[in-house]
Amino acid sequence: MKFSVGDRVAAIDDDLEGNVIRVDGETISVETSEGFLMEFQPSELVKIEKPIEELSLEVDEEVLEQKKSSKKPKPKRLKPKERSVPPMEVDLHIEKLVNSYRGMSNHDILTLQIDTARRQLEFAMRKRIQKVVFIHGVGEGVLKAELDFLLGRYDNLKFYDANYQKYGLGATEVYFFQNV
């Protein structure tokens, strides 16, 4: 860019502007707005028509309205409590599984509970449900031990005690690893 005496210029790398006082080959002397005399190379300067303070930002209201209307609404942010609520609960208490368990032996009851757990587990895998809570109760721990044995045979899941505040000690939460 060619500069001549009297041109209004601004420095590219600094917040400086001023007037060209002298041009000596590749050296341009500039008097800044603050009254300092500085020397620059032509590649370090640009010509300006108006001082930076006088430049006004003209906003086209129509374009601004289009931009506002074309913005996508933000997705609703889920609270941590809402994210951690399991989508599926399976109650393995025998009262919840059959109308009457009179005449059933302990072995029959346990077999029914484990079969129900296996069916619900496979259903959750097919439907790609990520978390399932099995409510087994505290009792003597026989059902919990059998449930742990059943869950231990699967590779694509992990299981742990469910939320103590909600279920106490009587529930196991299962988390399925989803294949992408």
Order of alpha helices (4+ residues) and beta strands (2+ residues): beta-beta-beta-beta-beta-alpha-alpha-beta-alpha-alpha-beta-alpha-beta-alpha-beta
